[in-house]
Amino acid sequence: MNAPPSYARLKKRELKICYDSATFMEALATIVILLHPLAALAIIREFFNQRKWRQERIKLSNNIRKDAILRHEKMGNRIFLYVILVICLAFISKMIYFQINNGVVTFSDLVPNHFHGWAGIIGLLLMIYLKQLGTKAKKNRQNKKPYGKVSNLHGRVSDVMAYLIIIHAFLGFLYLFTYL
């Protein structure tokens, strides 16, 4: 039920909320539901900045390249952590949103019932795979083993993810209108 809190509670005769309070709660619910997309936009920007590595690595000399590889790995680990936090933020913001609007949060409110929600979970699985490939390439490089194939696969998975992220963000933008 996406009715404003004042309507939902007046209909149930549980509690009468004045108009100002209901307006505040609706504004709060809107702010809460916007936290996930705004945080996600910041992570998307970082992800695409991270992908620039594929073009920049060719131009670097060996001394600079070693430092750049370390920065790339460090930023990749940060992005991985941020993605997990943004997904947690999505669930937490939905819980708060439904608590404000319905007074109760059910399991069915949290289970994704649309492609955007499931794509987020698929994206997390791809991020885990991407991190594993990056870690494997790092270990092979440190152990002086061939790492070109793993590194290339890491880049290709990143390419696929870039397209999926664009689709996911667009669907999230459309899905946002069901809340606002």
C-alpha positions as CSV (number, residue, x, y, z in Angstrom):
1,M,0.0,0.0,0.0
2,N,1.5,3.3,-1.1
3,A,-1.0,5.5,0.6
4,P,0.2,8.5,2.6
5,P,0.6,7.6,6.3
6,S,-2.2,9.9,7.4
7,Y,-4.7,8.2,5.0
8,A,-3.6,4.7,6.0
9,R,-3.9,5.3,9.7
10,L,-7.1,7.3,9.5
11,K,-8.6,4.5,7.5
12,K,-7.6,2.0,10.1
13,R,-8.7,4.3,12.9
14,E,-5.5,3.6,14.7
15,L,-4.2,7.0,15.2
16,K,-5.1,10.4,13.9
17,I,-2.1,12.3,12.6
18,C,-2.3,16.0,11.8
19,Y,-1.6,17.2,8.3
20,D,1.8,18.7,9.1
21,S,3.1,15.5,10.6
22,A,1.9,13.5,7.7
23,T,3.6,15.8,5.3
24,F,6.8,15.6,7.2
25,M,6.6,11.8,7.2
26,E,6.0,11.7,3.5
27,A,9.0,14.0,2.9
28,L,11.1,11.8,5.2
29,A,10.0,8.7,3.3
30,T,11.0,10.3,0.0
31,I,14.4,11.3,1.4
32,V,15.0,7.8,2.7
33,I,14.1,6.2,-0.6
34,L,16.4,8.5,-2.5
35,L,19.5,7.6,-0.4
36,H,20.1,4.4,-2.3
37,P,20.1,5.9,-5.8
38,L,22.2,8.9,-4.8
39,A,24.8,6.6,-3.2
40,A,24.6,4.3,-6.2
41,L,25.4,7.2,-8.6
42,A,28.6,7.9,-6.6
43,I,29.7,4.2,-6.9
44,I,28.8,4.1,-10.6
45,R,31.0,7.1,-11.2
46,E,33.9,5.4,-9.3
47,F,33.3,2.2,-11.2
48,F,33.6,4.0,-14.6
49,N,36.7,5.9,-13.4
50,Q,38.2,2.6,-12.4
51,R,37.5,1.2,-15.9
52,K,39.7,3.9,-17.5
53,W,42.6,1.8,-16.2
54,R,42.4,-0.4,-19.4
55,Q,43.2,2.6,-21.6
56,E,45.7,4.3,-19.3
57,R,47.9,1.3,-18.5
58,I,49.2,1.1,-22.0
59,K,50.7,4.6,-21.8
60,L,52.5,4.1,-18.5
61,S,56.2,3.3,-18.0
62,N,57.2,0.4,-15.7
63,N,57.9,2.5,-12.6
64,I,54.7,4.5,-12.8
65,R,52.7,1.4,-13.8
66,K,53.5,-0.5,-10.6
67,D,52.1,2.4,-8.5
68,A,49.1,2.7,-10.8
69,I,48.5,-1.1,-10.4
70,L,48.5,-0.7,-6.6
71,R,46.1,2.2,-6.8
72,H,43.8,0.2,-9.2
73,E,43.7,-2.8,-6.8
74,K,43.1,-0.6,-3.8
75,M,40.3,1.3,-5.5
76,G,38.8,-2.0,-6.7
77,N,38.6,-3.3,-3.2
78,R,37.0,-0.1,-2.0
79,I,34.4,-0.2,-4.8
80,F,33.6,-3.8,-3.9
81,L,33.0,-2.8,-0.3
82,Y,30.9,0.3,-1.4
83,V,28.7,-1.9,-3.6
84,I,27.9,-4.1,-0.7
85,L,27.1,-1.1,1.4
86,V,24.9,0.4,-1.3
87,I,22.9,-2.9,-1.6
88,C,22.5,-3.0,2.2
89,L,21.4,0.7,2.0
90,A,18.7,-0.3,-0.5
91,F,17.2,-2.9,1.8
92,I,17.5,-0.6,4.9
93,S,15.9,2.3,3.0
94,K,13.0,0.0,1.9
95,M,12.5,-1.1,5.4
96,I,12.3,2.4,6.7
97,Y,10.1,3.5,3.8
98,F,7.6,0.7,4.4
99,Q,7.7,1.3,8.2
100,I,6.9,5.0,7.7
101,N,4.1,4.4,5.1
102,N,2.5,1.1,6.3
103,G,3.6,1.0,9.9
104,V,4.9,-2.6,9.3
105,V,7.6,-4.2,7.2
106,T,6.9,-7.7,5.8
107,F,9.3,-10.1,4.2
108,S,7.5,-9.7,0.8
109,D,8.3,-5.9,1.0
110,L,12.0,-6.7,1.0
111,V,12.1,-9.5,-1.6
112,P,12.7,-8.0,-5.1
113,N,9.6,-8.3,-7.3
114,H,11.0,-6.6,-10.4
115,F,14.0,-6.8,-12.7
116,H,15.8,-3.9,-11.0
117,G,15.9,-5.6,-7.7
118,W,17.1,-9.0,-9.0
119,A,19.6,-7.3,-11.3
120,G,21.2,-5.7,-8.2
121,I,21.7,-9.1,-6.7
122,I,23.1,-10.5,-10.0
123,G,25.4,-7.4,-10.1
124,L,26.7,-8.3,-6.6
125,L,27.5,-11.8,-7.8
126,L,29.3,-10.4,-10.8
127,M,31.2,-8.0,-8.5
128,I,32.3,-11.0,-6.4
129,Y,33.5,-12.8,-9.5
130,L,35.2,-9.6,-10.7
131,K,37.0,-9.3,-7.4
132,Q,38.1,-12.9,-7.5
133,L,39.5,-12.5,-11.0
134,G,41.4,-9.4,-9.9
135,T,42.7,-11.2,-6.8
136,K,43.8,-14.1,-9.0
137,A,45.6,-11.8,-11.4
138,K,47.4,-10.1,-8.5
139,K,48.5,-13.4,-7.0
140,N,49.7,-14.7,-10.4
141,R,51.6,-11.4,-11.0
142,Q,53.2,-11.6,-7.6
143,N,54.2,-15.2,-8.0
144,K,55.7,-14.5,-11.5
145,K,53.1,-16.7,-13.2
146,P,51.3,-15.8,-16.4
147,Y,48.4,-13.5,-15.6
148,G,47.4,-12.0,-19.0
149,K,44.4,-14.3,-19.6
150,V,43.0,-13.7,-16.1
151,S,43.6,-10.0,-16.3
152,N,41.9,-9.9,-19.8
153,L,38.9,-11.8,-18.5
154,H,38.8,-9.4,-15.5
155,G,38.5,-6.5,-18.0
156,R,35.9,-8.3,-20.1
157,V,33.7,-9.0,-17.1
158,S,34.1,-5.3,-16.3
159,D,32.9,-4.4,-19.8
160,V,29.8,-6.6,-19.4
161,M,29.1,-5.1,-16.0
162,A,29.3,-1.6,-17.4
163,Y,26.4,-2.3,-19.8
164,L,24.4,-4.0,-17.0
165,I,25.0,-1.1,-14.7
166,I,23.7,1.4,-17.2
167,I,20.5,-0.8,-17.7
168,H,20.2,-1.3,-14.0
169,A,20.5,2.4,-13.2
170,F,17.9,3.3,-15.9
171,L,15.5,0.7,-14.6
172,G,16.1,2.0,-11.1
173,F,15.2,5.5,-12.3
174,L,12.0,4.3,-13.7
175,Y,11.2,2.2,-10.6
176,L,11.8,5.2,-8.4
177,F,8.5,6.7,-9.8
178,T,6.5,3.9,-8.1
179,Y,7.7,5.4,-4.7
180,L,7.4,9.1,-5.4
